[in-house]
């Protein structure tokens, strides 16, 4: 059911149908999270997941209500027809506050900081093959929703691009620093999902800023890196969660401190986990490196801009992405 609803999410055009299948996706995932419902901590994790998904659902509905009120069209396409006044609230354009509704709604599903708190609780509670599906595919539905909004947005501006870039850098750094101190294998992988959502978001921020400053190459490289990292993370994170499940079935523990010497008892699983770990760390020649390299290219190409403002913003992104990549090697 979860797979089917995720397919429908990317197929539906009209907002009412989208909201329906989005809710069905959340409910399907909830039922899978509480699969081992005899454990109280699993029920607690499932409820926390469901509550936060519905908070996000409220913000998505609010966003579409504003779309309908402004353009008369209750769909993603209606965003294109929206017009925004030149008024500023707290020194920020009105269009940013409208975008923020969708960012909170879809950002909760994706796991952006500080909207992430359900993720490191629900993933360890769910069976490993479900965690692989949720982390590998389901959280990307939040990214998909943001991309649909941004690609239809009529007034992309500096505030939106800088916000996405900044929140994504904080998300990536928070995720990788939290992963470093974990002893629970599945919780470590859950925090790595937050880190990689941050990397995807950095690419999106580069794409938006490239558009704002009329730099098509910067924009194309940012979006290409972000979209490729969506695919890459789906592959290596699913592999890592499935490997973690195999380890748990064999050892009945997720405590990393008690899992030494597994390469002798589970050589195939150890090899698969090693491949996934190298890929998620962005080490060449694996796929995680390629997508991060594209994002770096977008960041560095901004230095060809004549004005100083864009390169300074991108320097912020370069330092953030480098810190995330460096810390990932310690996990």
Residue pairs with C-beta under 8 A, 6 or more apart in sequence:
1 24
1 28
1 31
2 25
2 28
2 29
2 32
2 133
2 138
3 133
5 21
5 24
5 25
5 28
6 25
6 137
6 138
6 141
8 21
8 24
8 25
9 18
9 21
9 22
9 25
9 141
9 144
10 141
10 144
12 18
12 21
13 75
13 76
13 77
14 74
14 75
15 64
15 67
15 68
15 74
15 75
15 76
15 78
16 74
18 76
19 57
19 60
19 61
19 64
22 57
22 60
22 141
23 57
25 138
25 141
26 50
26 53
26 54
26 57
27 50
29 49
29 53
29 134
29 138
30 46
30 49
30 50
30 53
32 126
32 127
32 130
32 133
32 134
33 42
33 45
33 46
33 49
33 122
33 125
33 126
33 130
33 134
34 42
34 43
34 45
34 46
34 125
35 42
35 126
35 127
35 130
36 42
36 125
36 127
37 43
37 46
39 125
41 125
42 125
44 121
45 121
45 122
45 124
45 125
45 126
46 122
46 125
48 117
48 118
48 121
48 122
49 118
49 121
49 122
52 108
52 115
52 117
52 118
53 108
53 109
53 118
55 108
56 104
56 105
56 106
56 107
56 108
56 109
56 115
57 105
58 105
59 101
59 102
59 104
59 105
59 108
60 101
60 102
60 105
60 106
60 145
61 105
62 101
62 105
63 98
63 101
63 102
63 105
63 149
64 74
66 98
66 101
67 73
67 74
67 75
67 78
67 79
67 82
68 74
68 78
70 78
70 81
70 82
70 83
71 78
71 79
71 80
71 81
71 82
72 78
72 81
73 81
76 148
76 149
76 152
77 152
79 149
79 152
79 153
79 154
80 152
80 154
81 154
82 98
82 154
82 155
83 154
84 93
84 94
84 95
84 98
84 154
84 155
85 94
86 93
87 94
88 94
89 97
92 159
93 155
93 157
93 159
95 153
95 154
95 155
95 157
95 160
96 157
96 159
96 160
96 163
99 149
99 153
99 160
100 163
102 145
102 146
102 149
103 112
103 146
103 163
103 164
104 115
105 145
106 141
106 142
106 143
106 145
106 146
106 149
107 115
107 142
107 146
108 115
108 118
108 142
109 138
109 139
109 141
109 142
109 145
110 139
110 140
110 141
110 142
110 143
110 146
110 197
111 118
111 119
111 139
111 142
111 171
111 193
111 194
111 197
112 142
112 167
112 168
112 171
112 197
112 198
112 201
113 167
113 170
113 171
113 174
113 175
113 194
113 198
116 171
116 174
116 175
116 194
119 139
119 190
119 193
119 194
120 178
120 187
120 190
120 191
120 194
122 134
123 131
123 134
123 135
123 186
123 187
123 189
123 190
123 193
123 241
124 131
124 184
124 186
124 187
124 190
124 254
126 134
127 245
128 186
128 241
128 242
128 244
128 245
128 246
128 248
129 241
129 242
129 245
131 186
131 189
131 190
131 241
131 244
131 245
132 237
132 238
132 239
132 240
132 241
132 242
132 245
133 238
135 189
135 190
135 193
135 237
135 238
135 241
136 233
136 234
136 235
136 237
136 238
136 241
137 234
137 238
139 193
139 197
140 230
140 233
140 234
143 197
143 200
143 204
143 226
143 230
146 204
147 204
150 156
150 160
150 204
150 207
150 208
153 160
156 208
156 211
156 212
157 212
158 209
158 212
160 208
161 205
161 208
161 209
161 211
161 212
161 313
162 205
162 209
162 313
164 201
164 204
164 205
164 208
165 201
165 202
165 205
165 206
165 208
165 209
165 313
165 316
165 317
166 205
166 316
167 201
168 197
168 198
168 199
168 200
168 201
168 202
168 204
168 205
168 320
169 198
169 202
169 316
169 317
169 320
169 321
169 324
170 198
171 194
171 195
171 197
171 198
171 201
172 194
172 195
172 196
172 197
172 198
172 199
172 201
172 202
172 320
172 321
172 324
173 198
173 320
173 323
173 324
173 327
174 194
174 195
174 198
175 191
175 192
175 193
175 194
175 195
175 196
175 197
175 198
176 191
176 192
176 195
176 324
176 327
176 328
176 331
177 327
178 191
178 194
179 188
179 189
179 191
179 192
179 195
179 331
180 327
180 330
180 331
182 188
182 191
182 256
183 255
183 256
183 257
184 254
184 255
184 256
185 244
185 247
185 248
185 254
185 255
185 256
185 259
186 241
186 244
186 248
186 254
187 254
188 256
188 331
189 237
189 240
189 241
189 244
192 237
192 240
192 280
192 328
192 331
193 233
193 237
195 324
195 328
196 229
196 233
196 237
196 280
198 324
199 229
199 291
199 292
199 295
199 321
199 324
200 226
200 229
200 230
200 233
201 226
202 226
202 295
202 317
202 320
202 321
203 222
203 223
203 224
203 225
203 226
203 227
203 229
203 291
203 294
203 295
203 298
204 222
204 223
204 226
205 222
205 317
206 218
206 219
206 221
206 222
206 223
206 225
206 226
206 295
206 298
206 299
206 302
206 314
206 317
207 219
207 220
207 222
207 223
207 226
207 298
208 219
208 222
209 218
209 219
209 222
209 302
209 310
209 313
209 314
210 216
210 217
210 218
210 219
210 220
210 221
210 222
210 298
210 302
211 219
213 302
213 305
213 307
213 309
213 310
215 301
215 302
215 304
215 305
215 310
217 298
217 301
218 298
218 299
218 301
218 302
218 310
218 314
219 298
220 298
221 294
221 295
221 297
221 298
221 301
222 294
222 295
222 298
222 299
224 294
224 298
225 291
225 292
225 293
225 294
225 295
225 296
225 297
225 298
226 291
226 295
228 287
228 290
228 291
228 294
229 288
229 291
229 292
229 295
231 287
232 279
232 287
232 288
232 290
232 291
233 280
233 288
235 279
235 287
236 275
236 276
236 279
236 280
236 286
236 287
236 288
237 276
237 280
239 272
239 273
239 275
239 276
240 273
240 276
240 277
240 280
242 272
243 269
243 272
243 273
243 276
244 254
244 273
246 266
246 269
247 254
247 259
247 262
247 266
247 269
247 273
248 254
250 265
250 266
250 269
251 258
251 259
251 262
253 259
262 269
262 270
263 270
275 286
278 286
278 288
279 286
279 287
279 288
279 289
280 288
280 328
281 288
281 325
281 328
281 329
281 331
282 288
282 289
282 292
282 325
282 328
283 289
283 329
292 321
292 325
295 321
296 318
296 321
299 314
299 317
299 318
299 321
300 314
300 318
302 310
302 311
302 313
302 314
303 311
303 314
305 311
